[in-house]
Amino acid sequence: MLFSIYKNQDIEVAGFTSCGGCPGGNIEYAPEEMKKNGVTHVHFATGLIVGYPPCPFMDYFKGFIEEKYGMKVFFGTHPIPQKYYLTHTNLNTWNNRFLKESIKPTLTDESTRLKYD
């Protein structure tokens, strides 16, 4: 999925930022500025999902941005690299409903994941 959801559409990447580190101080201000510049969709970096541990605030950030700014939030910008996939699978990191759903857009076949190692 990832950016392929925009296939056959003219889109423009309008910017990027970080959350500002824990507990995510930029989450209140960055989307507001992006919305002023026409942004309608936000993609959280795949790094939030594959961190050690994954960001514990992802669900809250998503809900906050969608509620406060009316922007659609997606998880992932590129496929999960195979090395992270294997480690997190062995650690049962993504063994809850929220994380299982969150990683779906970034799961691909093994050969694609290997290209991102």
C-alpha positions as a Python dict, from the first residue, in 0.01 Angstrom:
ca = {
    (1, 'M'): (0, 0, 0),
    (2, 'L'): (202, 297, 127),
    (3, 'F'): (223, 564, -138),
    (4, 'S'): (72, 329, -397),
    (5, 'I'): (-270, 441, -274),
    (6, 'Y'): (-211, 753, -480),
    (7, 'K'): (-152, 563, -803),
    (8, 'N'): (-299, 748, -1102),
    (9, 'Q'): (-336, 1068, -899),
    (10, 'D'): (-143, 1390, -920),
    (11, 'I'): (-6, 1449, -573),
    (12, 'E'): (253, 1672, -417),
    (13, 'V'): (466, 1595, -115),
    (14, 'A'): (430, 1913, 83),
    (15, 'G'): (669, 1856, 369),
    (16, 'F'): (798, 1637, 644),
    (17, 'T'): (883, 1675, 1008),
    (18, 'S'): (952, 1471, 1315),
    (19, 'C'): (735, 1423, 1619),
    (20, 'G'): (997, 1611, 1819),
    (21, 'G'): (1086, 1312, 2032),
    (22, 'C'): (895, 1170, 2325),
    (23, 'P'): (628, 1252, 2408),
    (24, 'G'): (573, 1407, 2063),
    (25, 'G'): (553, 1781, 2115),
    (26, 'N'): (543, 1857, 1742),
    (27, 'I'): (225, 1653, 1698),
    (28, 'E'): (20, 1950, 1811),
    (29, 'Y'): (189, 2210, 1593),
    (30, 'A'): (328, 2043, 1281),
    (31, 'P'): (-6, 1920, 1139),
    (32, 'E'): (-158, 2263, 1194),
    (33, 'E'): (116, 2422, 983),
    (34, 'M'): (89, 2149, 720),
    (35, 'K'): (-287, 2194, 695),
    (36, 'K'): (-237, 2567, 634),
    (37, 'N'): (-25, 2463, 335),
    (38, 'G'): (-288, 2232, 188),
    (39, 'V'): (-183, 1897, 333),
    (40, 'T'): (-471, 1651, 360),
    (41, 'H'): (-290, 1322, 433),
    (42, 'V'): (-12, 1240, 679),
    (43, 'H'): (210, 933, 659),
    (44, 'F'): (392, 832, 975),
    (45, 'A'): (739, 702, 896),
    (46, 'T'): (790, 329, 897),
    (47, 'G'): (1052, 394, 1167),
    (48, 'L'): (776, 453, 1422),
    (49, 'I'): (663, 94, 1364),
    (50, 'V'): (1005, -74, 1353),
    (51, 'G'): (1171, 112, 1639),
    (52, 'Y'): (1292, -76, 1943),
    (53, 'P'): (1026, -45, 2076),
    (54, 'P'): (772, 90, 1826),
    (55, 'C'): (644, 434, 1921),
    (56, 'P'): (400, 386, 2208),
    (57, 'F'): (211, 703, 2108),
    (58, 'M'): (123, 615, 1745),
    (59, 'D'): (-240, 539, 1814),
    (60, 'Y'): (-288, 858, 2012),
    (61, 'F'): (-105, 1070, 1750),
    (62, 'K'): (-324, 928, 1474),
    (63, 'G'): (-645, 994, 1665),
    (64, 'F'): (-535, 1342, 1766),
    (65, 'I'): (-442, 1452, 1413),
    (66, 'E'): (-756, 1307, 1258),
    (67, 'E'): (-982, 1460, 1523),
    (68, 'K'): (-821, 1801, 1559),
    (69, 'Y'): (-718, 1865, 1199),
    (70, 'G'): (-943, 1638, 993),
    (71, 'M'): (-642, 1493, 813),
    (72, 'K'): (-618, 1127, 715),
    (73, 'V'): (-328, 946, 884),
    (74, 'F'): (-149, 640, 746),
    (75, 'F'): (122, 423, 896),
    (76, 'G'): (429, 374, 684),
    (77, 'T'): (629, 537, 411),
    (78, 'H'): (816, 232, 281),
    (79, 'P'): (818, -145, 337),
    (80, 'I'): (955, -285, 661),
    (81, 'P'): (1313, -406, 602),
    (82, 'Q'): (1351, -782, 638),
    (83, 'K'): (1597, -755, 928),
    (84, 'Y'): (1344, -557, 1134),
    (85, 'Y'): (1061, -787, 1028),
    (86, 'L'): (1251, -1094, 1152),
    (87, 'T'): (1360, -938, 1480),
    (88, 'H'): (1017, -801, 1568),
    (89, 'T'): (850, -1127, 1465),
    (90, 'N'): (1083, -1323, 1692),
    (91, 'L'): (1019, -1077, 1977),
    (92, 'N'): (640, -1087, 1922),
    (93, 'T'): (652, -707, 1912),
    (94, 'W'): (348, -667, 1691),
    (95, 'N'): (134, -911, 1890),
    (96, 'N'): (-160, -683, 1958),
    (97, 'R'): (-453, -572, 1744),
    (98, 'F'): (-338, -211, 1697),
    (99, 'L'): (15, -299, 1585),
    (100, 'K'): (-102, -585, 1365),
    (101, 'E'): (-326, -338, 1180),
    (102, 'S'): (-60, -67, 1176),
    (103, 'I'): (202, -278, 1001),
    (104, 'K'): (-29, -411, 728),
    (105, 'P'): (49, -132, 479),
    (106, 'T'): (423, -188, 527),
    (107, 'L'): (420, -567, 494),
    (108, 'T'): (525, -690, 156),
    (109, 'D'): (683, -1003, 24),
    (110, 'E'): (1023, -1115, 151),
    (111, 'S'): (1210, -1018, -166),
    (112, 'T'): (1084, -659, -137),
    (113, 'R'): (1170, -645, 234),
    (114, 'L'): (1521, -770, 157),
    (115, 'K'): (1572, -477, -81),
    (116, 'Y'): (1519, -242, 215),
    (117, 'D'): (1776, -413, 442),
}
